[in-house]
Amino acid sequence: MTKIVFHKRGEDFVRIVSEGHTGYAQHGEDIVCAALSALVQGAAIGILKVVGVKAEYRVNEEKGSLDLVIPKEIGTQEQHDCNVILGTLLASVEDLREGYSEYIEVEVK
């Protein structure tokens, strides 16, 4: 199972942590894990390269983990852009979870 935790401070997203492989199918054939990875990594790329936020970003492919931390000291526009990207990620992951609830867990803290 993959667990994705969205951390917020007030209304602002400040961190996402994704851990584990979904276990839907064997490595290389797991379409649920591939879809989830594409969504999460796409959001991270949006924050790092499109918005240009110097977020703390760690990935461990073996463990199937990703950790992205938004710095506290960013501008209002950058925080807004991060919120839009991570809000879209949350909605997308929740939509995917509807069809694959035994493989994906989502939490907002």
C-alpha positions in Angstrom: 0.0 0.0 0.0 1.1 3.6 -0.7 0.3 6.2 1.9 0.4 9.8 1.0 0.3 12.4 3.8 -0.4 16.1 2.9 0.8 18.5 5.7 -0.8 21.9 6.0 -0.2 25.0 8.1 -3.5 26.8 8.2 -4.7 26.7 4.6 -1.2 26.3 3.1 0.4 23.0 2.0 3.8 22.7 3.6 4.9 19.1 2.9 3.9 15.9 1.2 5.2 12.5 2.1 4.5 9.4 -0.1 5.7 6.0 1.1 5.4 2.5 -0.2 4.5 0.6 -3.3 0.9 0.0 -4.0 1.2 -3.7 -4.4 -1.5 -3.8 -7.1 0.7 -5.9 -9.5 4.3 -7.0 -9.9 7.1 -4.5 -10.3 7.0 -3.2 -13.9 3.3 -4.0 -14.3 1.8 -2.0 -11.5 -0.4 0.6 -13.3 -1.7 2.0 -10.0 1.8 2.6 -8.7 2.8 4.1 -12.0 -0.2 6.5 -12.1 0.4 7.5 -8.5 4.1 8.1 -9.1 3.4 10.2 -12.2 1.0 12.4 -10.3 3.3 12.9 -7.3 6.4 13.5 -9.3 4.6 15.8 -11.7 3.5 17.9 -8.8 7.1 18.0 -7.4 8.4 19.0 -10.8 5.8 21.8 -11.0 6.9 23.2 -7.7 10.6 22.9 -8.2 11.0 23.8 -11.9 7.9 25.7 -12.9 7.2 27.7 -9.8 10.9 27.8 -9.0 10.6 27.1 -5.2 13.8 25.6 -3.7 11.9 22.9 -1.8 13.7 20.2 0.1 13.1 17.1 -2.1 14.1 13.5 -1.4 13.3 10.3 -3.3 14.1 6.7 -2.5 13.0 4.5 -5.4 13.7 1.2 -3.6 11.4 2.1 -0.7 9.0 3.9 -3.0 9.2 7.1 -1.0 9.1 10.8 -1.8 9.3 13.7 0.6 8.8 17.3 -0.5 9.0 20.2 2.0 8.0 23.7 1.1 10.3 26.3 2.7 8.7 28.6 5.3 10.1 31.7 3.7 8.5 31.9 0.3 6.5 34.7 -1.3 2.8 34.9 -1.4 2.6 34.1 -5.1 4.9 31.1 -4.8 2.8 29.8 -1.8 -0.4 30.3 -3.9 1.1 28.4 -6.8 2.3 25.6 -4.5 -1.2 25.4 -3.0 -2.8 25.1 -6.5 -0.4 22.4 -7.5 -0.7 20.4 -4.3 -4.5 20.9 -4.1 -4.7 19.5 -7.6 -2.5 16.6 -6.5 -4.7 15.9 -3.5 -7.9 15.9 -5.6 -6.2 13.7 -8.2 -4.9 11.2 -5.6 -8.3 11.0 -3.9 -10.0 10.4 -7.3 -7.5 7.5 -8.0 -8.1 6.2 -4.5 -11.8 5.8 -5.2 -11.1 3.0 -7.6 -8.2 1.5 -5.7 -8.9 2.1 -2.0 -7.1 -1.0 -0.8 -3.8 0.1 -2.4 -3.8 3.9 -1.6 -4.2 5.7 1.7 -4.5 9.5 1.9 -4.3 11.7 5.0 -4.3 15.5 5.4 -2.8 16.8 8.6 
